[in-house]
Amino acid sequence: MRKGVEMYVVLYSPTGIHKVVEFLKTMYLVDGFTPVIVKPIGAAAQIGVPEAHKIAYKAGKPLIVLPELADVSRILGADPVYYLSDEGEEKGFEEVFTTGGNAAVVLNAGDVEPSRKELENVKTVWIRNFPKGLPATALSGVIVYNALLLRTTR
C-alpha cells in the first residue's frame, strides 16, 4: 500500500445488492485500496452496481467494474493476483498486501467458484491467522482491520 502502487480488492461474482454495497462501504473505510467488482450477476448487476457508483461518486472514491477476472491483470496491470481460498497456500498479510507493484486480491462473493481457466495466472492463497469460512463481506472487514493495524505499527 505504498504511494503510486495500486492494491485492488476484487469482489468476484456478487449476486446481491447488499453484498456489493457493504463491500464498497467497507473498502472505503481505509485509503490504499481500490475496490473492483468483477462479473456481477442478477440484482447485483442491475441495482447493486448503479448503487455502488452513487456511493463512490458521493465519497469521491474510485470504483472499477469489469466483466472478467482476467481483466484485473490485462486491463489494470495487477501482478500478482491472489485468490483468497481456505485451501490456498498460507501467506502473511504483509506478504500479500505490501507488494512492490500493482497487485490484486480476489474475494469470492458468489455461490460459484471461478473456473480453472479464470484462475490461470492467479495464485490461490489464504492469509495466515484469518478465520476460515468467512463470507466475502466479513473477509473485506478483516482485511481493512489488518491494514489499519499495519499502519499503526509502522
N, C-alpha and C positions, 0 to 999 in steps of 0.2 A: 504494500500500500504506500509506495513511495511516490513522490511528485513526478508527473509525466508518465506514470505507469498506470494502466487501467486494470482493475480487478473486477471482472464481470461475475455476477452471481446470477445463474440462469435457472429459471423455473420452467421445467420441461413438461409439456403436455397437460397443462391445467384444464380441468373440466368445469370448475365452478367459479362464480363471480367472487365469492368470499375469499377463496384461495389467492386469487390474483391481487385483490385489494389488500389483504393482510400481508402478503409477501412484500408488496411495494411499500406499504407503511413501515414495515419492519426494516427494510433495506435503507429507507430514508432516515432512520434514527442516527446513523453514523455516516460521516463523509468517507469517501475512499472506495465505495462500491458502486458500480453501475448495474442496475437491475436489467435483466434481459428476459423476455418471455418468448419461448420457442414452442411452436406447434400448439397454440391454444385450441381447444375443442368446445363445440356447443356454446353454452351460455358464457363460458369464459371468453370465447372469441367474439360473440355478438354483443355482449353487455360489459363483461369484465375488462376487456382491453380499452374500449372507449372511456370507461370509468377510470381506469388506470391513467390514461392520458390526461384526464381532467386533474387528477391528483398530482401528477408530475408537473403539469403546467402551473398549477397554483403554488406548488412548492419550489418552482424554479429548478427542478432537478431533471436529470436525464432518464429516459426510458427507451429501451430498444425492443422491438418486436420482430422476430424472424420466423420464417416458415419451416426451416430445417435446422437440426442440430449441427450439421456440417458448416452452416453459415457462421457459426461462432468463430471458427478458425479461418474460414475462407474470406468472410467479409470484415470481421472485427480484428483479425490477425492475432487471436488468442493462441498462445502456445507456451505452456502446456494447457490442455483442457482436462480437468478432472471430473469424473462422475462419482458422486458420493453414493456408496452402496455398503450395506452391512457386511457384505462378503469381500469387500475390496482390501487391498494391502493397507496396513495401518501406517499412517504418517502423522507427524506432529503438525499442529495448527500453523506454526510459523513456516514450516517447510512448504505448505500448500499456499498459504495466503501472503507470503512475502517473497515472491519470485522476482527475478531481475527484469522481467519484461511483462507484456500483456499476458494475463492468464485468466482462466475461467473455471468456475466450479459449478457443476450442474446438479440441481436437486430435482428429483422426480416427483411431480405433483399429481400424476395421473395413476390410473389403475394398471397401466401397461408400461412395462419396462422398454427402454429403447432397444431397437433390434441390434444384432451383431454388426450389421452394416453401418448403422448410425454411430456405433461405438468404436469404429475404426479410428485409429489415431487419438483415442481418448483413453486416459489412464483411470482405471477403476480403483478408487481408494476409499478409506474410511479414516476419519480424524481420531487419533488416539484419545481416549478418555471421553469421547462423545457418547451419550447413551444411544444404544442401538434401537431401531424400530420407531424412530421419531418421524412424524409426518413432515412434509416439506416446510410448512409454515412454522412449526416449532423448531425445526432444524435451522431455519433462517434466523430465528431469535437467538439460538445458541451461538451461531456464527457472529452475529452483531455483538453479543455479550463478550465473547472471547476477543474480538477486535478491540473493544473498549478496554478490557483488561490488559491487553498487549500494549496499548498506548499509554496507560497509566504506569506501567512498569518500566518504560523506556525513558 
